Amino acid sequence: MTESDRLEEYILRHTSPESPIRERLWREAHVRLLRARMLSGHLQGNLLQMLCRLTRARRALEIGTYTGYAAHCLAEVLGEGGEVHTIESDDEMEDFIHEFLDGAPYADRVHLYLGDALEILPKLLEEHTFDLVYIDANKREYLDYYELIVPHLPSGALILADNTLWDGKVIEEPTPTDPQTKSILAFNEHVQRDPRVENLILPLRDGLSLIYKK
């Protein structure tokens, strides 16, 4: 075990535990899914919950449901009357998502949409006001999501964008055949120059950007 692994193990031992549903979901995802490392996980999930509490968010938007792990994190702490609206492009994940969501004590707070986020978002943003947004979907569309969302957010809303360090590739020259890295670089630069927001990149896992709407 490397020093980094030992340190992460220590951090997790001294972080509030996952709920039983999240723990079971994480375990089953790693047994049954090929890309299980994509789910948020214990540490990042707890950070989502902490930020949700600190901002007193009541309505959250998630782009990129995947297993539903992050949606569980948010729904657990939103409380009665809170809502999570989550969009997933891969309809093959629907059964897995519902397997762990259905029957959860907060299932009625989670609204799942299957399809293209760029097609679903306009109507969703017209109908709802969101306090917190979590983006963890197609990296090539991050900037498109961002520009759709920001004009609809109230002052004080928080956007969280995952994978913004992109395995360290952001400090390398992207190759012509690497559109994901190019898109993450463009997104990071755009956010940095946007006068509507304040931003901070945390070196957590693969990079998590905290973007505050002024």
C-alpha positions, 0 to 999 in steps of 0.5 A, a space after each residue: 500500500 502506497 503512502 497516498 493509499 494509507 493517507 486516504 484510508 486514514 482520512 476515510 476512517 476519520 470522516 463520518 461514515 456512509 449511509 448503509 444504502 450508499 455503502 451497499 451501492 458502492 460495493 455492488 457497483 464495483 462488483 457489477 459495473 465496468 466503470 465503477 471508479 466514476 461514482 463519487 464515493 465516500 469522501 466526495 459524497 460527504 463533501 457534497 452533503 456538507 456543502 449542501 448543508 452549508 448553503 442550505 440548498 433546497 433544490 439540487 440539479 445533477 447532470 450525470 446520474 450514473 449509479 445515483 450515488 451523488 443523488 443519494 448523498 444530496 437527497 439524504 440531507 435536503 430534508 422534507 420539501 427538498 428535491 434532487 433533479 438528476 439527468 442521465 444519458 445512458 438509459 441502461 443505467 435506469 434499472 441499477 439506479 432504481 434498484 437502490 433508489 426505490 424504497 429509500 426513505 427519500 426516494 420521493 425527493 429524487 426526480 430522474 430524467 433519462 436523455 440528452 441533458 442539453 435537450 432536457 435542461 432548458 425546460 427544467 431550468 424554466 420550471 425550477 430554481 436551483 440552489 446547488 448544481 453538480 456537473 459530472 457528465 460528458 466533459 465535452 459539453 461542460 461549457 454548454 451545460 454551464 452557459 445554460 445554467 448560470 443565467 438561471 441561478 440566483 445569487 449565492 447558488 453553487 455549481 460543483 464541476 467534477 473532473 476538472 483536473 482530468 487526471 493531471 492532463 490539464 497541465 500538459 499540451 493536449 493531443 489533437 485526438 483528445 477532445 475531453 482534455 481540450 474541453 476541460 481546459 476550455 471550461 476551466 479558462 472560461 470559468 476563470 474569466 467569468 465575472 458572474 462567478 467566483 471559483 476554486 478548484 479543489 485537488 480532491 480525487 480528479 479535481 472538483 471545481 466550486 463555482 459561486 454565483 455572485 
